[in-house]
Amino acid sequence: MAVRAKQRRHVRIETAATLDFLGSEILLDHEIENLSASGLSLCSTAREPVGSHVQLTINFPDFQESITVVARVVRHTDEPYKAMGLEFTEVSAEDRLILDRYLVERNARMAK
């Protein structure tokens, strides 16, 4: 696990954000395990195949804003729980600004 953390380009943070997931199943208002500038981890038994692309709407209740991104499934885990790792592949410039601002503010709050 420590090796994986060293390989990450961006710090992952715990978040209050939720997402709407459009894949083979539809999940609405689903909790995100952690979030970074490049992706997220989602605890769910509904998992898409590794390599597939899915559309996500990430809801930031603190900002009363949402962003829409396309992400690629990069991993599945079964222990300690079922989860799916997603890497963002398409994020508009406007949505990138919202995401980056959220991450900075959330990280600052967690550091207090």
Rosetta constraint file for C-alpha pairs under 8 A:
AtomPair CA 1 CA 5 HARMONIC 6.55 0.50
AtomPair CA 2 CA 6 HARMONIC 6.45 0.50
AtomPair CA 3 CA 7 HARMONIC 6.44 0.50
AtomPair CA 4 CA 8 HARMONIC 6.52 0.50
AtomPair CA 9 CA 38 HARMONIC 7.91 0.50
AtomPair CA 10 CA 36 HARMONIC 5.95 0.50
AtomPair CA 10 CA 37 HARMONIC 6.23 0.50
AtomPair CA 10 CA 38 HARMONIC 6.71 0.50
AtomPair CA 11 CA 36 HARMONIC 5.91 0.50
AtomPair CA 11 CA 37 HARMONIC 7.90 0.50
AtomPair CA 12 CA 34 HARMONIC 5.81 0.50
AtomPair CA 12 CA 35 HARMONIC 5.11 0.50
AtomPair CA 12 CA 36 HARMONIC 4.55 0.50
AtomPair CA 12 CA 37 HARMONIC 8.00 0.50
AtomPair CA 12 CA 40 HARMONIC 7.65 0.50
AtomPair CA 13 CA 34 HARMONIC 5.24 0.50
AtomPair CA 13 CA 35 HARMONIC 5.38 0.50
AtomPair CA 13 CA 36 HARMONIC 6.41 0.50
AtomPair CA 13 CA 103 HARMONIC 7.76 0.50
AtomPair CA 13 CA 106 HARMONIC 7.96 0.50
AtomPair CA 13 CA 107 HARMONIC 6.93 0.50
AtomPair CA 14 CA 33 HARMONIC 6.44 0.50
AtomPair CA 14 CA 34 HARMONIC 4.62 0.50
AtomPair CA 14 CA 35 HARMONIC 6.53 0.50
AtomPair CA 15 CA 32 HARMONIC 6.86 0.50
AtomPair CA 15 CA 33 HARMONIC 7.20 0.50
AtomPair CA 15 CA 34 HARMONIC 5.99 0.50
AtomPair CA 15 CA 35 HARMONIC 6.67 0.50
AtomPair CA 15 CA 106 HARMONIC 7.39 0.50
AtomPair CA 16 CA 31 HARMONIC 7.68 0.50
AtomPair CA 16 CA 32 HARMONIC 7.63 0.50
AtomPair CA 16 CA 60 HARMONIC 7.29 0.50
AtomPair CA 16 CA 61 HARMONIC 7.40 0.50
AtomPair CA 16 CA 62 HARMONIC 7.97 0.50
AtomPair CA 17 CA 31 HARMONIC 6.88 0.50
AtomPair CA 17 CA 32 HARMONIC 6.47 0.50
AtomPair CA 17 CA 58 HARMONIC 6.72 0.50
AtomPair CA 17 CA 59 HARMONIC 5.49 0.50
AtomPair CA 17 CA 60 HARMONIC 4.82 0.50
AtomPair CA 17 CA 61 HARMONIC 6.44 0.50
AtomPair CA 18 CA 29 HARMONIC 5.39 0.50
AtomPair CA 18 CA 30 HARMONIC 5.23 0.50
AtomPair CA 18 CA 31 HARMONIC 4.69 0.50
AtomPair CA 18 CA 32 HARMONIC 5.61 0.50
AtomPair CA 18 CA 58 HARMONIC 5.85 0.50
AtomPair CA 18 CA 59 HARMONIC 5.23 0.50
AtomPair CA 18 CA 60 HARMONIC 6.94 0.50
AtomPair CA 19 CA 27 HARMONIC 7.82 0.50
AtomPair CA 19 CA 28 HARMONIC 6.54 0.50
AtomPair CA 19 CA 29 HARMONIC 5.25 0.50
AtomPair CA 19 CA 30 HARMONIC 5.18 0.50
AtomPair CA 19 CA 31 HARMONIC 6.57 0.50
AtomPair CA 19 CA 32 HARMONIC 6.90 0.50
AtomPair CA 19 CA 56 HARMONIC 6.48 0.50
AtomPair CA 19 CA 57 HARMONIC 5.39 0.50
AtomPair CA 19 CA 58 HARMONIC 4.35 0.50
AtomPair CA 19 CA 59 HARMONIC 5.68 0.50
AtomPair CA 20 CA 26 HARMONIC 7.34 0.50
AtomPair CA 20 CA 27 HARMONIC 5.53 0.50
AtomPair CA 20 CA 28 HARMONIC 4.40 0.50
AtomPair CA 20 CA 29 HARMONIC 5.51 0.50
AtomPair CA 20 CA 30 HARMONIC 6.36 0.50
AtomPair CA 20 CA 56 HARMONIC 5.71 0.50
AtomPair CA 20 CA 57 HARMONIC 5.04 0.50
AtomPair CA 20 CA 58 HARMONIC 6.54 0.50
AtomPair CA 20 CA 59 HARMONIC 7.90 0.50
AtomPair CA 21 CA 25 HARMONIC 7.71 0.50
AtomPair CA 21 CA 26 HARMONIC 5.56 0.50
AtomPair CA 21 CA 27 HARMONIC 4.98 0.50
AtomPair CA 21 CA 28 HARMONIC 6.46 0.50
AtomPair CA 21 CA 30 HARMONIC 7.86 0.50
AtomPair CA 21 CA 54 HARMONIC 7.37 0.50
AtomPair CA 21 CA 55 HARMONIC 6.34 0.50
AtomPair CA 21 CA 56 HARMONIC 4.87 0.50
AtomPair CA 21 CA 57 HARMONIC 6.68 0.50
AtomPair CA 22 CA 26 HARMONIC 4.96 0.50
AtomPair CA 22 CA 27 HARMONIC 6.86 0.50
AtomPair CA 22 CA 54 HARMONIC 6.15 0.50
AtomPair CA 22 CA 55 HARMONIC 5.39 0.50
AtomPair CA 22 CA 56 HARMONIC 6.28 0.50
AtomPair CA 23 CA 48 HARMONIC 6.97 0.50
AtomPair CA 23 CA 54 HARMONIC 5.47 0.50
AtomPair CA 23 CA 55 HARMONIC 7.02 0.50
AtomPair CA 24 CA 48 HARMONIC 7.08 0.50
AtomPair CA 25 CA 46 HARMONIC 6.82 0.50
AtomPair CA 31 CA 42 HARMONIC 7.14 0.50
AtomPair CA 31 CA 43 HARMONIC 7.54 0.50
AtomPair CA 32 CA 40 HARMONIC 7.16 0.50
AtomPair CA 32 CA 41 HARMONIC 6.33 0.50
AtomPair CA 32 CA 42 HARMONIC 5.04 0.50
AtomPair CA 32 CA 43 HARMONIC 6.97 0.50
AtomPair CA 33 CA 40 HARMONIC 7.35 0.50
AtomPair CA 33 CA 41 HARMONIC 5.34 0.50
AtomPair CA 33 CA 42 HARMONIC 5.29 0.50
AtomPair CA 33 CA 43 HARMONIC 6.22 0.50
AtomPair CA 34 CA 40 HARMONIC 5.57 0.50
AtomPair CA 34 CA 41 HARMONIC 5.41 0.50
AtomPair CA 34 CA 42 HARMONIC 7.39 0.50
AtomPair CA 35 CA 39 HARMONIC 6.06 0.50
AtomPair CA 35 CA 40 HARMONIC 4.34 0.50
AtomPair CA 35 CA 41 HARMONIC 6.66 0.50
AtomPair CA 36 CA 40 HARMONIC 6.06 0.50
AtomPair CA 36 CA 103 HARMONIC 7.16 0.50
AtomPair CA 37 CA 99 HARMONIC 7.05 0.50
AtomPair CA 37 CA 100 HARMONIC 6.61 0.50
AtomPair CA 37 CA 103 HARMONIC 7.48 0.50
AtomPair CA 38 CA 87 HARMONIC 5.81 0.50
AtomPair CA 38 CA 88 HARMONIC 5.51 0.50
AtomPair CA 39 CA 71 HARMONIC 7.54 0.50
AtomPair CA 39 CA 85 HARMONIC 7.53 0.50
AtomPair CA 39 CA 86 HARMONIC 5.40 0.50
AtomPair CA 39 CA 87 HARMONIC 4.23 0.50
AtomPair CA 39 CA 88 HARMONIC 5.12 0.50
AtomPair CA 40 CA 85 HARMONIC 6.04 0.50
AtomPair CA 40 CA 86 HARMONIC 5.40 0.50
AtomPair CA 40 CA 87 HARMONIC 6.70 0.50
AtomPair CA 41 CA 83 HARMONIC 6.72 0.50
AtomPair CA 41 CA 84 HARMONIC 5.72 0.50
AtomPair CA 41 CA 85 HARMONIC 4.55 0.50
AtomPair CA 41 CA 86 HARMONIC 6.19 0.50
AtomPair CA 42 CA 83 HARMONIC 5.43 0.50
AtomPair CA 42 CA 84 HARMONIC 5.28 0.50
AtomPair CA 42 CA 85 HARMONIC 6.49 0.50
AtomPair CA 42 CA 86 HARMONIC 7.85 0.50
AtomPair CA 43 CA 81 HARMONIC 7.25 0.50
AtomPair CA 43 CA 82 HARMONIC 5.88 0.50
AtomPair CA 43 CA 83 HARMONIC 4.15 0.50
AtomPair CA 43 CA 84 HARMONIC 6.43 0.50
AtomPair CA 44 CA 82 HARMONIC 5.78 0.50
AtomPair CA 44 CA 83 HARMONIC 5.38 0.50
AtomPair CA 44 CA 84 HARMONIC 7.07 0.50
AtomPair CA 45 CA 82 HARMONIC 5.84 0.50
AtomPair CA 45 CA 83 HARMONIC 7.13 0.50
AtomPair CA 47 CA 76 HARMONIC 7.73 0.50
AtomPair CA 47 CA 83 HARMONIC 7.73 0.50
AtomPair CA 47 CA 84 HARMONIC 6.48 0.50
AtomPair CA 48 CA 52 HARMONIC 6.65 0.50
AtomPair CA 48 CA 73 HARMONIC 6.95 0.50
AtomPair CA 49 CA 73 HARMONIC 6.86 0.50
AtomPair CA 50 CA 72 HARMONIC 7.66 0.50
AtomPair CA 50 CA 73 HARMONIC 4.88 0.50
AtomPair CA 50 CA 74 HARMONIC 5.43 0.50
AtomPair CA 50 CA 75 HARMONIC 5.96 0.50
AtomPair CA 50 CA 76 HARMONIC 7.40 0.50
AtomPair CA 51 CA 72 HARMONIC 5.87 0.50
AtomPair CA 51 CA 73 HARMONIC 5.22 0.50
AtomPair CA 51 CA 74 HARMONIC 6.09 0.50
AtomPair CA 52 CA 72 HARMONIC 5.62 0.50
AtomPair CA 52 CA 73 HARMONIC 5.62 0.50
AtomPair CA 53 CA 70 HARMONIC 6.64 0.50
AtomPair CA 53 CA 71 HARMONIC 5.50 0.50
AtomPair CA 53 CA 72 HARMONIC 4.41 0.50
AtomPair CA 53 CA 73 HARMONIC 6.35 0.50
AtomPair CA 54 CA 70 HARMONIC 5.67 0.50
AtomPair CA 54 CA 71 HARMONIC 5.48 0.50
AtomPair CA 54 CA 72 HARMONIC 6.44 0.50
AtomPair CA 54 CA 73 HARMONIC 7.71 0.50
AtomPair CA 55 CA 68 HARMONIC 7.18 0.50
AtomPair CA 55 CA 69 HARMONIC 5.92 0.50
AtomPair CA 55 CA 70 HARMONIC 4.56 0.50
AtomPair CA 55 CA 71 HARMONIC 6.42 0.50
AtomPair CA 56 CA 68 HARMONIC 5.66 0.50
AtomPair CA 56 CA 69 HARMONIC 5.37 0.50
AtomPair CA 56 CA 70 HARMONIC 6.13 0.50
AtomPair CA 56 CA 71 HARMONIC 7.27 0.50
AtomPair CA 57 CA 66 HARMONIC 6.52 0.50
AtomPair CA 57 CA 67 HARMONIC 5.55 0.50
AtomPair CA 57 CA 68 HARMONIC 4.35 0.50
AtomPair CA 57 CA 69 HARMONIC 6.44 0.50
AtomPair CA 58 CA 66 HARMONIC 5.43 0.50
AtomPair CA 58 CA 67 HARMONIC 5.31 0.50
AtomPair CA 58 CA 68 HARMONIC 6.33 0.50
AtomPair CA 58 CA 69 HARMONIC 7.86 0.50
AtomPair CA 59 CA 64 HARMONIC 7.58 0.50
AtomPair CA 59 CA 65 HARMONIC 6.17 0.50
AtomPair CA 59 CA 66 HARMONIC 4.34 0.50
AtomPair CA 59 CA 67 HARMONIC 6.71 0.50
AtomPair CA 60 CA 64 HARMONIC 5.83 0.50
AtomPair CA 60 CA 65 HARMONIC 5.41 0.50
AtomPair CA 60 CA 66 HARMONIC 5.78 0.50
AtomPair CA 60 CA 102 HARMONIC 7.79 0.50
AtomPair CA 61 CA 65 HARMONIC 6.73 0.50
AtomPair CA 63 CA 102 HARMONIC 7.82 0.50
AtomPair CA 67 CA 95 HARMONIC 5.38 0.50
AtomPair CA 67 CA 98 HARMONIC 7.51 0.50
AtomPair CA 67 CA 99 HARMONIC 7.67 0.50
AtomPair CA 68 CA 91 HARMONIC 7.24 0.50
AtomPair CA 68 CA 95 HARMONIC 7.17 0.50
AtomPair CA 69 CA 88 HARMONIC 6.73 0.50
AtomPair CA 69 CA 89 HARMONIC 7.55 0.50
AtomPair CA 69 CA 90 HARMONIC 5.59 0.50
AtomPair CA 69 CA 91 HARMONIC 5.07 0.50
AtomPair CA 69 CA 92 HARMONIC 7.64 0.50
AtomPair CA 70 CA 88 HARMONIC 5.93 0.50
AtomPair CA 70 CA 89 HARMONIC 5.64 0.50
AtomPair CA 70 CA 90 HARMONIC 4.93 0.50
AtomPair CA 70 CA 91 HARMONIC 6.87 0.50
AtomPair CA 71 CA 86 HARMONIC 5.75 0.50
AtomPair CA 71 CA 87 HARMONIC 5.15 0.50
AtomPair CA 71 CA 88 HARMONIC 4.13 0.50
AtomPair CA 71 CA 89 HARMONIC 5.09 0.50
AtomPair CA 71 CA 90 HARMONIC 6.81 0.50
AtomPair CA 72 CA 86 HARMONIC 5.44 0.50
AtomPair CA 72 CA 87 HARMONIC 5.20 0.50
AtomPair CA 72 CA 88 HARMONIC 6.37 0.50
AtomPair CA 72 CA 89 HARMONIC 6.49 0.50
AtomPair CA 73 CA 84 HARMONIC 6.98 0.50
AtomPair CA 73 CA 85 HARMONIC 5.96 0.50
AtomPair CA 73 CA 86 HARMONIC 4.59 0.50
AtomPair CA 73 CA 87 HARMONIC 6.50 0.50
AtomPair CA 74 CA 84 HARMONIC 7.65 0.50
AtomPair CA 74 CA 85 HARMONIC 5.53 0.50
AtomPair CA 74 CA 86 HARMONIC 5.59 0.50
AtomPair CA 74 CA 87 HARMONIC 6.56 0.50
AtomPair CA 75 CA 84 HARMONIC 5.77 0.50
AtomPair CA 75 CA 85 HARMONIC 4.97 0.50
AtomPair CA 75 CA 86 HARMONIC 7.27 0.50
AtomPair CA 76 CA 82 HARMONIC 7.31 0.50
AtomPair CA 76 CA 83 HARMONIC 5.74 0.50
AtomPair CA 76 CA 84 HARMONIC 4.59 0.50
AtomPair CA 76 CA 85 HARMONIC 6.27 0.50
AtomPair CA 77 CA 81 HARMONIC 6.99 0.50
AtomPair CA 77 CA 82 HARMONIC 5.48 0.50
AtomPair CA 77 CA 83 HARMONIC 5.20 0.50
AtomPair CA 77 CA 84 HARMONIC 6.45 0.50
AtomPair CA 78 CA 82 HARMONIC 4.30 0.50
AtomPair CA 78 CA 83 HARMONIC 6.58 0.50
AtomPair CA 91 CA 95 HARMONIC 6.16 0.50
AtomPair CA 91 CA 96 HARMONIC 6.02 0.50
AtomPair CA 92 CA 96 HARMONIC 6.02 0.50
AtomPair CA 93 CA 97 HARMONIC 6.40 0.50
AtomPair CA 94 CA 98 HARMONIC 6.65 0.50
AtomPair CA 95 CA 99 HARMONIC 6.14 0.50
AtomPair CA 96 CA 100 HARMONIC 6.01 0.50
AtomPair CA 97 CA 101 HARMONIC 6.06 0.50
AtomPair CA 98 CA 102 HARMONIC 6.09 0.50
AtomPair CA 99 CA 103 HARMONIC 6.20 0.50
AtomPair CA 100 CA 104 HARMONIC 6.23 0.50
AtomPair CA 101 CA 105 HARMONIC 6.18 0.50
AtomPair CA 102 CA 106 HARMONIC 5.88 0.50
AtomPair CA 103 CA 107 HARMONIC 5.87 0.50
AtomPair CA 104 CA 108 HARMONIC 6.17 0.50
AtomPair CA 105 CA 109 HARMONIC 6.26 0.50
AtomPair CA 106 CA 110 HARMONIC 6.25 0.50
AtomPair CA 107 CA 111 HARMONIC 6.24 0.50
AtomPair CA 108 CA 112 HARMONIC 6.77 0.50
